[in-house]
Amino acid sequence: MMGAAVRALQLVVLLPLAACAAPPAAPSAPTSSTAPTAAPAPRPPPEAPPPGVSSQCPAGMQLIEGGSHSMGSAKGEGAADEQPSHVERVATFCLDATEVTVEAYLSCARNGVCDPLSREARLGDARQEELRSALCSAALEANAKLPATCVPYLDAERYCKWLGARLPTELELEYVASGGEDRLRYPWGNAPPQEGQQCWRRPSGPCPVGSTAVGPFQLFDIAGNVREWTSTPYGPYPDPPASAETYAVRGGSFFSQQEAELRAKRRQHASPETRDADLGFRCAKSR
């Protein structure tokens, strides 16, 4: 009797517990050998270029947004060859952030495209040639980051073409020197240059490129360090001649002593055979 009672009590306890148990799991769906894989994680957006670096131009170049520019100086200002002032339209283009260095130019020479850098100035004046030959960048020590100088026009043009680029026009260099749309008297602003701001009043030779204050469009040495070749035949405004004996040259240099030599509107010119210790170049590329 006692055993039967205990079994009956166990049954009473177990029945409610069974009622509370989870129902059996439903049978799993048949698997397929072509089950879709998980979607890949979305790709992060491309990293933005650092400030002052354009992803729309080749490495080492800055994007110059085009605009309207009043080329030349107003009547009563500047030199006679800067007049008359006239409005020009500048197309968007790319421009080297610095002047072409000795290091970069030598790679062109090693490939047999450019002539080797000369150690001799060619100015048509024996005395000046002797003095300036000692400052040609090929003759200077630790010159890898110095601007390539004593480079004649055709070699500067050849170098840029080797890179799929070209020499900038006179209009383009005045445009960037003026800050775009004729805003500035000098590339850094309207105040006269300060000591150490640009590479000038330095008769010992050029400065390493990019070692002075950056100017408009994140460009270096648009005024100072070395003057620069342009592709524009030199002649009176507003229409340059189709061909010329000389080409327009822009920017002051380490030889410059007067503030006016660094003005954005200042013009100079040189024969294509000229090799000078304070004459270099940078390249441009049309968009």
PASEBA-1860 file (N, C-alpha, C; in nm, 3 decimals):
! residues 287
1> MMGAAVRA> 0.082/-0.121/0.000/0.000/0.000/0.000/0.085/0.125/0.000 ~ 0.186/0.120/0.086/0.274/0.241/0.092/0.343/0.265/-0.041 ~ 0.391/0.159/-0.111/0.459/0.177/-0.241/0.368/0.233/-0.346 ~ 0.242/0.189/-0.347/0.148/0.241/-0.447/0.119/0.387/-0.424 ~ 0.111/0.428/-0.298/0.084/0.570/-0.268/0.196/0.660/-0.315 ~ 0.320/0.614/-0.293/0.436/0.697/-0.336/0.437/0.713/-0.486 ~ 0.408/0.605/-0.558/0.407/0.614/-0.706/0.298/0.707/-0.754 ~ 0.187/0.707/-0.686/0.077/0.798/-0.725/0.116/0.942/-0.703
9> LQLVVLLP> 0.187/0.969/-0.591/0.230/1.107/-0.562/0.332/1.156/-0.665 ~ 0.426/1.070/-0.708/0.524/1.109/-0.811/0.456/1.143/-0.941 ~ 0.352/1.069/-0.972/0.280/1.095/-1.098/0.212/1.229/-1.095 ~ 0.156/1.266/-0.980/0.089/1.397/-0.969/0.187/1.511/-0.989 ~ 0.309/1.494/-0.936/0.412/1.601/-0.947/0.465/1.612/-1.088 ~ 0.488/1.500/-1.154/0.551/1.500/-1.286/0.459/1.549/-1.396 ~ 0.329/1.528/-1.383/0.239/1.571/-1.490/0.241/1.722/-1.513 ~ 0.235/1.807/-1.409/0.243/1.952/-1.435/0.375/1.992/-1.497
17> LAACAAPP> 0.483/1.929/-1.451/0.616/1.965/-1.509/0.621/1.933/-1.657 ~ 0.562/1.823/-1.697/0.561/1.789/-1.840/0.481/1.888/-1.918 ~ 0.376/1.943/-1.859/0.294/2.042/-1.930/0.370/2.170/-1.956 ~ 0.468/2.201/-1.865/0.545/2.325/-1.881/0.664/2.311/-1.973 ~ 0.701/2.193/-2.013/0.821/2.174/-2.097/0.799/2.237/-2.232 ~ 0.909/2.283/-2.298/0.903/2.347/-2.431/0.861/2.245/-2.533 ~ 0.783/2.288/-2.631/0.741/2.194/-2.736/0.861/2.153/-2.818 ~ 0.855/2.042/-2.880/0.969/1.997/-2.961/0.993/2.093/-3.077
25> AAPSAPTS> 1.119/2.108/-3.115/1.156/2.200/-3.225/1.100/2.148/-3.355 ~ 1.060/2.244/-3.440/1.010/2.206/-3.571/1.123/2.150/-3.653 ~ 1.095/2.060/-3.741/1.202/2.004/-3.824/1.266/2.113/-3.908 ~ 1.396/2.105/-3.919/1.470/2.208/-3.995/1.440/2.195/-4.142 ~ 1.443/2.313/-4.210/1.418/2.315/-4.353/1.534/2.251/-4.426 ~ 1.507/2.189/-4.537/1.617/2.128/-4.612/1.716/2.233/-4.658 ~ 1.843/2.200/-4.650/1.948/2.293/-4.693/1.973/2.278/-4.841 ~ 2.023/2.384/-4.899/2.052/2.382/-5.042/2.199/2.403/-5.063
33> STAPTAAP> 2.258/2.342/-5.160/2.401/2.358/-5.190/2.431/2.493/-5.249 ~ 2.327/2.569/-5.290/2.349/2.702/-5.350/2.298/2.811/-5.260 ~ 2.306/2.794/-5.130/2.256/2.895/-5.037/2.335/3.024/-5.054 ~ 2.269/3.141/-5.057/2.339/3.268/-5.078/2.434/3.298/-4.963 ~ 2.549/3.360/-4.999/2.646/3.401/-4.897/2.606/3.536/-4.840 ~ 2.661/3.569/-4.727/2.630/3.698/-4.664/2.679/3.812/-4.753 ~ 2.604/3.923/-4.757/2.645/4.038/-4.837/2.775/4.098/-4.781 ~ 2.867/4.138/-4.869/2.992/4.195/-4.818/2.966/4.327/-4.746
41> APRPPPEA> 3.052/4.358/-4.652/3.039/4.485/-4.578/3.060/4.601/-4.675 ~ 2.986/4.708/-4.660/3.004/4.822/-4.751/3.146/4.877/-4.744 ~ 3.201/4.918/-4.861/3.336/4.973/-4.866/3.338/5.112/-4.804 ~ 3.440/5.142/-4.728/3.448/5.277/-4.671/3.466/5.380/-4.781 ~ 3.419/5.502/-4.762/3.438/5.604/-4.866/3.586/5.631/-4.886 ~ 3.627/5.673/-5.010/3.768/5.699/-5.034/3.819/5.808/-4.942 ~ 3.942/5.791/-4.899/4.002/5.887/-4.807/4.025/6.020/-4.879 ~ 3.987/6.128/-4.818/4.006/6.259/-4.880/4.154/6.291/-4.888
49> PPPGVSSQ> 4.197/6.362/-4.997/4.338/6.398/-5.006/4.373/6.499/-4.898 ~ 4.499/6.504/-4.858/4.540/6.602/-4.758/4.510/6.744/-4.805 ~ 4.497/6.840/-4.713/4.473/6.979/-4.752/4.578/7.026/-4.850 ~ 4.533/7.093/-4.956/4.627/7.149/-5.053/4.673/7.052/-5.159 ~ 4.625/6.927/-5.155/4.664/6.829/-5.256/4.540/6.794/-5.337 ~ 4.552/6.801/-5.467/4.437/6.775/-5.552/4.443/6.634/-5.608 ~ 4.330/6.562/-5.600/4.323/6.429/-5.657/4.293/6.437/-5.806 ~ 4.272/6.558/-5.859/4.238/6.574/-5.999/4.360/6.609/-6.085
57> CPAGMQLI> 4.476/6.615/-6.025/4.600/6.647/-6.096/4.704/6.541/-6.066 ~ 4.804/6.527/-6.152/4.912/6.432/-6.123/4.983/6.467/-5.992 ~ 5.050/6.369/-5.936/5.123/6.390/-5.811/5.221/6.505/-5.826 ~ 5.226/6.590/-5.723/5.316/6.704/-5.725/5.258/6.829/-5.787 ~ 5.136/6.819/-5.842/5.071/6.934/-5.905/4.951/6.978/-5.822 ~ 4.916/7.103/-5.837/4.797/7.159/-5.773/4.694/7.197/-5.879 ~ 4.568/7.181/-5.842/4.459/7.220/-5.932/4.437/7.370/-5.923 ~ 4.441/7.438/-6.037/4.417/7.582/-6.042/4.283/7.605/-6.111
65> EGGSHSMG> 4.185/7.645/-6.033/4.053/7.674/-6.090/4.061/7.799/-6.176 ~ 4.009/7.790/-6.296/4.015/7.903/-6.388/3.924/8.018/-6.347 ~ 3.934/8.125/-6.422/3.853/8.243/-6.394/3.889/8.357/-6.487 ~ 3.830/8.469/-6.463/3.857/8.590/-6.541/3.974/8.665/-6.477 ~ 4.064/8.718/-6.558/4.183/8.784/-6.505/4.213/8.911/-6.584 ~ 4.239/9.018/-6.510/4.281/9.144/-6.571/4.433/9.142/-6.583 ~ 4.482/9.107/-6.700/4.626/9.091/-6.720/4.691/9.225/-6.746 ~ 4.809/9.243/-6.685/4.880/9.368/-6.701/4.843/9.469/-6.594
73> SAKGEGAA> 4.907/9.584/-6.601/4.886/9.689/-6.501/4.802/9.803/-6.556 ~ 4.729/9.868/-6.465/4.648/9.982/-6.504/4.737/10.097/-6.549 ~ 4.683/10.187/-6.624/4.757/10.302/-6.674/4.817/10.380/-6.557 ~ 4.944/10.413/-6.569/5.013/10.484/-6.462/5.077/10.394/-6.360 ~ 5.060/10.264/-6.373/5.121/10.168/-6.280/5.211/10.072/-6.355 ~ 5.311/10.020/-6.286/5.397/9.919/-6.345/5.483/9.973/-6.459 ~ 5.541/9.879/-6.535/5.629/9.914/-6.647/5.549/9.928/-6.776 ~ 5.612/9.988/-6.875/5.542/10.013/-7.002/5.497/9.884/-7.068
81> DEQPSHVE> 5.576/9.776/-7.057/5.537/9.652/-7.125/5.427/9.577/-7.053 ~ 5.379/9.629/-6.939/5.267/9.568/-6.869/5.133/9.628/-6.912 ~ 5.136/9.717/-7.008/5.015/9.786/-7.052/4.991/9.761/-7.201 ~ 4.865/9.768/-7.245/4.747/9.802/-7.166/4.694/9.683/-7.087 ~ 4.627/9.713/-6.976/4.560/9.610/-6.900/4.443/9.558/-6.983 ~ 4.423/9.427/-6.981/4.318/9.367/-7.062/4.268/9.240/-6.994 ~ 4.142/9.210/-7.016/4.079/9.095/-6.950/4.101/8.969/-7.033 ~ 4.144/8.864/-6.964/4.166/8.734/-7.027/4.090/8.627/-6.946
89> RVATFCLD> 4.054/8.520/-7.014/3.989/8.407/-6.947/4.091/8.296/-6.929 ~ 4.104/8.247/-6.807/4.198/8.141/-6.775/4.120/8.011/-6.755 ~ 4.156/7.910/-6.832/4.093/7.778/-6.817/4.154/7.706/-6.697 ~ 4.078/7.618/-6.634/4.128/7.539/-6.522/4.246/7.454/-6.569 ~ 4.350/7.446/-6.488/4.469/7.370/-6.526/4.540/7.319/-6.400 ~ 4.640/7.236/-6.420/4.724/7.185/-6.311/4.862/7.248/-6.322 ~ 4.926/7.272/-6.208/5.057/7.337/-6.206/5.144/7.275/-6.098 ~ 5.271/7.254/-6.130/5.364/7.201/-6.030/5.362/7.289/-5.906
97> ATEVTVEA> 5.359/7.226/-5.790/5.360/7.301/-5.664/5.495/7.369/-5.641 ~ 5.600/7.312/-5.695/5.734/7.369/-5.680/5.803/7.375/-5.815 ~ 5.912/7.446/-5.818/5.996/7.445/-5.937/6.060/7.307/-5.954 ~ 6.090/7.270/-6.077/6.152/7.140/-6.104/6.289/7.136/-6.037 ~ 6.315/7.029/-5.965/6.441/7.017/-5.891/6.551/6.953/-5.975 ~ 6.674/6.966/-5.927/6.787/6.900/-5.990/6.763/6.749/-5.993 ~ 6.719/6.695/-5.882/6.693/6.551/-5.871/6.595/6.504/-5.977 ~ 6.486/6.577/-5.996/6.384/6.539/-6.095/6.438/6.553/-6.237
105> YLSCARNG> 6.510/6.661/-6.262/6.562/6.684/-6.397/6.663/6.577/-6.436 ~ 6.745/6.533/-6.342/6.848/6.434/-6.374/6.787/6.302/-6.419 ~ 6.667/6.269/-6.371/6.602/6.147/-6.416/6.567/6.155/-6.564 ~ 6.535/6.275/-6.612/6.508/6.296/-6.754/6.637/6.282/-6.835 ~ 6.745/6.338/-6.782/6.874/6.329/-6.851/6.923/6.185/-6.856 ~ 6.905/6.109/-6.748/6.949/5.969/-6.746/6.873/5.884/-6.847 ~ 6.751/5.925/-6.877/6.671/5.853/-6.976/6.699/5.898/-7.119 ~ 6.794/5.988/-7.134/6.834/6.033/-7.266/6.738/6.128/-7.334
113> VCDPLSRE> 6.643/6.183/-7.257/6.546/6.276/-7.313/6.597/6.420/-7.305 ~ 6.651/6.457/-7.189/6.702/6.593/-7.168/6.854/6.593/-7.174 ~ 6.908/6.704/-7.213/7.053/6.721/-7.205/7.095/6.729/-7.058 ~ 7.217/6.690/-7.025/7.263/6.704/-6.887/7.258/6.850/-6.842 ~ 7.241/6.868/-6.712/7.242/7.005/-6.657/7.377/7.068/-6.684 ~ 7.374/7.191/-6.730/7.499/7.261/-6.761/7.554/7.331/-6.637 ~ 7.685/7.336/-6.631/7.754/7.414/-6.527/7.796/7.551/-6.578 ~ 7.754/7.582/-6.698/7.798/7.708/-6.759/7.678/7.793/-6.798
121> ARLGDARQ> 7.678/7.916/-6.752/7.575/8.011/-6.792/7.600/8.057/-6.935 ~ 7.495/8.094/-7.003/7.506/8.149/-7.139/7.419/8.274/-7.144 ~ 7.486/8.389/-7.144/7.414/8.517/-7.137/7.456/8.616/-7.244 ~ 7.561/8.583/-7.319/7.611/8.678/-7.417/7.699/8.785/-7.357 ~ 7.738/8.767/-7.233/7.825/8.862/-7.163/7.927/8.778/-7.086 ~ 8.053/8.780/-7.133/8.156/8.692/-7.077/8.175/8.712/-6.927 ~ 8.174/8.835/-6.882/8.196/8.863/-6.741/8.082/8.807/-6.656 ~ 7.958/8.832/-6.698/7.843/8.781/-6.625/7.836/8.629/-6.630
129> EELRSALC> 7.875/8.572/-6.743/7.874/8.427/-6.755/7.969/8.363/-6.655 ~ 8.085/8.424/-6.637/8.183/8.371/-6.542/8.128/8.376/-6.399 ~ 8.067/8.488/-6.364/8.014/8.505/-6.229/7.898/8.410/-6.201 ~ 7.810/8.397/-6.298/7.687/8.320/-6.274/7.705/8.171/-6.293 ~ 7.806/8.130/-6.369/7.829/7.986/-6.388/7.855/7.916/-6.255 ~ 7.921/7.987/-6.163/7.951/7.927/-6.032/7.824/7.900/-5.952 ~ 7.711/7.961/-5.991/7.585/7.943/-5.917/7.484/7.857/-5.993 ~ 7.521/7.806/-6.110/7.433/7.708/-6.176/7.412/7.592/-6.080
137> SAALEANA> 7.291/7.540/-6.072/7.263/7.439/-5.970/7.347/7.313/-5.986 ~ 7.389/7.281/-6.107/7.473/7.163/-6.127/7.611/7.180/-6.064 ~ 7.650/7.305/-6.041/7.782/7.332/-5.984/7.779/7.343/-5.832 ~ 7.661/7.337/-5.773/7.647/7.354/-5.629/7.643/7.219/-5.558 ~ 7.689/7.216/-5.435/7.687/7.093/-5.356/7.549/7.072/-5.294 ~ 7.521/6.947/-5.259/7.392/6.913/-5.195/7.276/6.977/-5.271 ~ 7.272/6.951/-5.401/7.181/7.025/-5.488/7.054/6.951/-5.526 ~ 7.030/6.832/-5.472/6.917/6.750/-5.518/6.784/6.823/-5.511
145> KLPATCVP> 6.761/6.900/-5.404/6.633/6.970/-5.385/6.638/7.116/-5.430 ~ 6.747/7.156/-5.490/6.753/7.291/-5.545/6.682/7.295/-5.680 ~ 6.630/7.411/-5.720/6.568/7.418/-5.853/6.673/7.396/-5.962 ~ 6.635/7.324/-6.066/6.725/7.303/-6.180/6.739/7.435/-6.255 ~ 6.859/7.484/-6.266/6.884/7.613/-6.334/6.988/7.596/-6.443 ~ 7.014/7.706/-6.513/7.099/7.704/-6.633/7.044/7.603/-6.734 ~ 6.911/7.600/-6.742/6.839/7.512/-6.835/6.782/7.599/-6.947 ~ 6.823/7.577/-7.073/6.767/7.657/-7.183/6.620/7.621/-7.208
153> YLDAERYC> 6.554/7.704/-7.284/6.411/7.688/-7.308/6.375/7.551/-7.363 ~ 6.444/7.505/-7.464/6.408/7.379/-7.529/6.421/7.260/-7.435 ~ 6.519/7.262/-7.345/6.532/7.152/-7.249/6.421/7.157/-7.145 ~ 6.381/7.277/-7.103/6.268/7.289/-7.010/6.140/7.236/-7.076 ~ 6.120/7.273/-7.200/6.003/7.227/-7.274/6.007/7.075/-7.291 ~ 6.125/7.022/-7.322/6.141/6.877/-7.343/6.111/6.799/-7.216 ~ 6.157/6.852/-7.104/6.132/6.785/-6.975/5.982/6.774/-6.949 ~ 5.910/6.885/-6.965/5.766/6.883/-6.937/5.693/6.788/-7.032
161> KWLGARLP> 5.731/6.787/-7.158/5.666/6.696/-7.254/5.693/6.551/-7.218 ~ 5.811/6.524/-7.165/5.845/6.388/-7.122/5.748/6.338/-7.017 ~ 5.695/6.428/-6.936/5.599/6.393/-6.831/5.454/6.407/-6.877 ~ 5.434/6.432/-7.007/5.298/6.451/-7.055/5.240/6.585/-7.016 ~ 5.326/6.681/-6.990/5.283/6.815/-6.948/5.338/6.919/-7.046 ~ 5.343/7.043/-7.003/5.390/7.153/-7.088/5.440/7.264/-6.998 ~ 5.504/7.362/-7.057/5.539/7.483/-6.982/5.414/7.568/-6.963 ~ 5.400/7.637/-6.852/5.284/7.724/-6.834/5.293/7.847/-6.924
169> TELELEYV> 5.179/7.906/-6.952/5.177/8.031/-7.029/5.207/8.150/-6.937 ~ 5.238/8.262/-6.998/5.261/8.382/-6.919/5.134/8.421/-6.843 ~ 5.019/8.407/-6.908/4.892/8.438/-6.843/4.870/8.350/-6.721 ~ 4.897/8.222/-6.731/4.876/8.131/-6.618/4.963/8.167/-6.499 ~ 5.089/8.203/-6.524/5.177/8.238/-6.411/5.137/8.372/-6.349 ~ 5.091/8.467/-6.429/5.044/8.592/-6.369/4.916/8.567/-6.290 ~ 4.831/8.481/-6.340/4.705/8.450/-6.272/4.731/8.392/-6.132 ~ 4.819/8.293/-6.122/4.845/8.234/-5.990/4.921/8.330/-5.900
177> ASGGEDRL> 5.011/8.412/-5.959/5.086/8.508/-5.879/4.995/8.616/-5.821 ~ 4.884/8.641/-5.890/4.787/8.741/-5.844/4.681/8.682/-5.752 ~ 4.693/8.554/-5.722/4.595/8.491/-5.635/4.467/8.454/-5.704 ~ 4.466/8.460/-5.837/4.343/8.433/-5.911/4.257/8.557/-5.919 ~ 4.211/8.589/-6.038/4.120/8.702/-6.060/4.177/8.834/-6.009 ~ 4.308/8.848/-6.017/4.372/8.978/-5.996/4.350/9.035/-5.856 ~ 4.369/8.954/-5.753/4.342/8.999/-5.617/4.465/9.056/-5.546 ~ 4.586/9.009/-5.582/4.704/9.039/-5.502/4.813/9.112/-5.582
185> RYPWGNAP> 4.886/9.197/-5.511/5.000/9.264/-5.572/5.121/9.171/-5.576 ~ 5.135/9.090/-5.471/5.241/8.989/-5.462/5.174/8.853/-5.441 ~ 5.244/8.743/-5.466/5.182/8.613/-5.446/5.135/8.586/-5.303 ~ 5.193/8.652/-5.205/5.156/8.628/-5.064/5.055/8.730/-5.012 ~ 5.026/8.836/-5.085/4.933/8.938/-5.039/4.969/9.074/-5.097 ~ 4.923/9.178/-5.032/4.949/9.313/-5.082/5.056/9.388/-5.004 ~ 5.099/9.330/-4.892/5.205/9.392/-4.813/5.342/9.362/-4.874 ~ 5.438/9.451/-4.861/5.572/9.426/-4.913/5.632/9.299/-4.852
193> PQEGQQCW> 5.724/9.235/-4.921/5.785/9.112/-4.867/5.866/9.138/-4.741 ~ 5.865/9.042/-4.653/5.942/9.048/-4.530/6.064/8.957/-4.543 ~ 6.167/8.987/-4.466/6.286/8.904/-4.468/6.251/8.760/-4.429 ~ 6.298/8.665/-4.506/6.272/8.525/-4.478/6.143/8.473/-4.534 ~ 6.058/8.563/-4.585/5.929/8.519/-4.638/5.946/8.452/-4.774 ~ 6.037/8.507/-4.855/6.066/8.453/-4.987/6.217/8.439/-5.002 ~ 6.258/8.363/-5.102/6.401/8.346/-5.128/6.447/8.459/-5.221 ~ 6.491/8.569/-5.163/6.541/8.684/-5.239/6.650/8.753/-5.156
201> RRPSGPCP> 6.719/8.848/-5.217/6.833/8.913/-5.151/6.929/8.807/-5.096 ~ 6.960/8.710/-5.179/7.043/8.597/-5.139/7.144/8.569/-5.252 ~ 7.246/8.649/-5.267/7.340/8.632/-5.379/7.421/8.504/-5.374 ~ 7.412/8.429/-5.266/7.489/8.304/-5.256/7.426/8.190/-5.336 ~ 7.302/8.207/-5.380/7.240/8.103/-5.460/7.097/8.072/-5.420 ~ 7.032/7.977/-5.489/6.891/7.947/-5.464/6.868/7.871/-5.334 ~ 6.742/7.866/-5.295/6.698/7.790/-5.177/6.640/7.656/-5.221 ~ 6.642/7.555/-5.135/6.570/7.431/-5.167/6.423/7.462/-5.195
209> VGSTAVGP> 6.364/7.396/-5.292/6.225/7.426/-5.328/6.134/7.393/-5.209 ~ 6.029/7.473/-5.194/5.932/7.450/-5.087/5.979/7.487/-4.949 ~ 6.089/7.561/-4.939/6.143/7.592/-4.806/6.097/7.728/-4.754 ~ 6.023/7.803/-4.835/5.971/7.933/-4.791/5.819/7.925/-4.778 ~ 5.758/8.035/-4.742/5.613/8.037/-4.717/5.535/7.997/-4.841 ~ 5.430/7.917/-4.821/5.346/7.875/-4.932/5.259/7.992/-4.977 ~ 5.232/7.999/-5.106/5.153/8.108/-5.162/5.014/8.063/-5.200 ~ 4.945/8.142/-5.283/4.809/8.106/-5.325/4.809/7.973/-5.400
217> FQLFDIAG> 4.699/7.903/-5.394/4.682/7.772/-5.459/4.780/7.667/-5.405 ~ 4.838/7.693/-5.287/4.933/7.599/-5.227/5.057/7.581/-5.315 ~ 5.102/7.689/-5.375/5.221/7.689/-5.460/5.338/7.756/-5.388 ~ 5.457/7.710/-5.418/5.578/7.766/-5.358/5.661/7.842/-5.462 ~ 5.724/7.950/-5.416/5.825/8.022/-5.496/5.772/8.077/-5.628 ~ 5.647/8.119/-5.630/5.596/8.184/-5.751/5.668/8.317/-5.771 ~ 5.712/8.378/-5.664/5.802/8.494/-5.671/5.921/8.461/-5.583 ~ 6.039/8.483/-5.634/6.159/8.451/-5.558/6.214/8.314/-5.595
225> NVREWTST> 6.330/8.284/-5.541/6.408/8.162/-5.569/6.465/8.168/-5.710 ~ 6.388/8.128/-5.812/6.437/8.145/-5.949/6.324/8.197/-6.038 ~ 6.363/8.271/-6.140/6.266/8.311/-6.242/6.228/8.186/-6.322 ~ 6.116/8.194/-6.394/6.064/8.075/-6.460/6.026/8.101/-6.606 ~ 6.062/8.003/-6.689/6.025/8.007/-6.831/5.873/7.996/-6.846 ~ 5.820/8.063/-6.947/5.682/8.039/-6.991/5.686/7.998/-7.138 ~ 5.575/7.948/-7.186/5.567/7.906/-7.327/5.526/8.020/-7.418 ~ 5.509/8.141/-7.364/5.454/8.253/-7.440/5.565/8.338/-7.503
233> PYGPYPDP> 5.564/8.352/-7.637/5.659/8.445/-7.699/5.638/8.586/-7.643 ~ 5.749/8.652/-7.614/5.739/8.785/-7.554/5.704/8.889/-7.660 ~ 5.611/8.977/-7.625/5.572/9.085/-7.716/5.476/9.178/-7.645 ~ 5.434/9.284/-7.716/5.345/9.382/-7.653/5.206/9.323/-7.630 ~ 5.141/9.372/-7.525/5.003/9.335/-7.498/4.912/9.403/-7.601 ~ 4.793/9.352/-7.629/4.733/9.235/-7.565/4.757/9.104/-7.640 ~ 4.813/9.108/-7.760/4.826/8.987/-7.839/4.973/8.951/-7.859 ~ 5.020/8.842/-7.797/5.159/8.801/-7.815/5.184/8.758/-7.959
241> PASAETYA> 5.304/8.776/-8.009/5.333/8.733/-8.146/5.325/8.582/-8.160 ~ 5.302/8.536/-8.282/5.294/8.391/-8.304/5.429/8.325/-8.280 ~ 5.535/8.395/-8.312/5.670/8.346/-8.286/5.754/8.465/-8.242 ~ 5.862/8.437/-8.174/5.941/8.548/-8.122/6.085/8.505/-8.101 ~ 6.171/8.603/-8.087/6.311/8.574/-8.059/6.335/8.547/-7.911 ~ 6.240/8.590/-7.829/6.253/8.567/-7.685/6.120/8.516/-7.629 ~ 6.128/8.456/-7.511/6.008/8.408/-7.442/5.991/8.482/-7.310 ~ 5.865/8.499/-7.272/5.835/8.567/-7.146/5.885/8.484/-7.028
249> VRGGSFFS> 5.941/8.554/-6.929/5.993/8.493/-6.806/5.923/8.561/-6.689 ~ 5.886/8.484/-6.588/5.812/8.540/-6.476/5.876/8.508/-6.341 ~ 5.845/8.593/-6.242/5.888/8.572/-6.104/6.025/8.633/-6.077 ~ 6.045/8.681/-5.955/6.177/8.729/-5.915/6.267/8.611/-5.884 ~ 6.382/8.639/-5.825/6.475/8.531/-5.795/6.556/8.562/-5.670 ~ 6.648/8.472/-5.638/6.734/8.494/-5.522/6.824/8.615/-5.541 ~ 6.844/8.657/-5.667/6.922/8.777/-5.695/6.843/8.906/-5.669 ~ 6.711/8.898/-5.665/6.627/9.018/-5.655/6.659/9.098/-5.529
257> QQEAELRA> 6.669/9.229/-5.547/6.699/9.320/-5.436/6.584/9.416/-5.408 ~ 6.503/9.445/-5.510/6.395/9.542/-5.497/6.260/9.472/-5.486 ~ 6.174/9.528/-5.402/6.041/9.471/-5.385/5.966/9.460/-5.518 ~ 5.984/9.559/-5.604/5.913/9.561/-5.732/5.946/9.441/-5.820 ~ 6.061/9.381/-5.798/6.101/9.265/-5.878/6.017/9.141/-5.847 ~ 5.945/9.144/-5.736/5.862/9.030/-5.696/5.714/9.052/-5.726 ~ 5.679/9.163/-5.789/5.538/9.191/-5.819/5.480/9.086/-5.913 ~ 5.350/9.060/-5.896/5.281/8.959/-5.976/5.276/8.997/-6.124
265> KRRQHASP> 5.275/9.128/-6.155/5.257/9.174/-6.293/5.389/9.191/-6.369 ~ 5.500/9.183/-6.299/5.628/9.214/-6.362/5.663/9.115/-6.472 ~ 5.713/9.169/-6.584/5.749/9.087/-6.699/5.900/9.093/-6.724 ~ 5.955/8.984/-6.772/6.091/8.979/-6.824/6.090/8.886/-6.944 ~ 6.200/8.878/-7.013/6.207/8.786/-7.127/6.351/8.744/-7.150 ~ 6.367/8.632/-7.219/6.501/8.578/-7.244/6.499/8.501/-7.375 ~ 6.612/8.497/-7.443/6.624/8.419/-7.565/6.622/8.271/-7.529 ~ 6.575/8.185/-7.617/6.562/8.043/-7.581/6.695/7.974/-7.551
273> ETRDADLG> 6.806/8.031/-7.595/6.937/7.972/-7.567/6.991/8.009/-7.430 ~ 6.924/8.101/-7.363/6.974/8.152/-7.235/6.986/8.041/-7.131 ~ 7.101/8.041/-7.064/7.120/7.958/-6.946/7.165/8.051/-6.834 ~ 7.086/8.060/-6.731/7.118/8.152/-6.622/7.100/8.084/-6.488 ~ 7.181/8.126/-6.391/7.180/8.063/-6.259/7.051/8.089/-6.183 ~ 6.976/8.190/-6.221/6.850/8.218/-6.151/6.729/8.200/-6.241 ~ 6.744/8.113/-6.341/6.634/8.087/-6.435/6.605/7.937/-6.439 ~ 6.485/7.900/-6.393/6.442/7.760/-6.392/6.305/7.748/-6.454
281> FRCAKSR> 6.226/7.652/-6.406/6.093/7.632/-6.466/6.011/7.538/-6.379 ~ 5.881/7.534/-6.406/5.788/7.434/-6.354/5.695/7.396/-6.469 ~ 5.625/7.286/-6.453/5.540/7.236/-6.560/5.392/7.257/-6.529 ~ 5.312/7.260/-6.635/5.166/7.273/-6.623/5.102/7.162/-6.705 ~ 4.974/7.142/-6.681/4.900/7.040/-6.755/4.758/7.090/-6.774 ~ 4.710/7.086/-6.898/4.573/7.129/-6.927/4.475/7.026/-6.874 ~ 4.356/7.071/-6.835/4.251/6.981/-6.787/4.154/6.948/-6.900
END
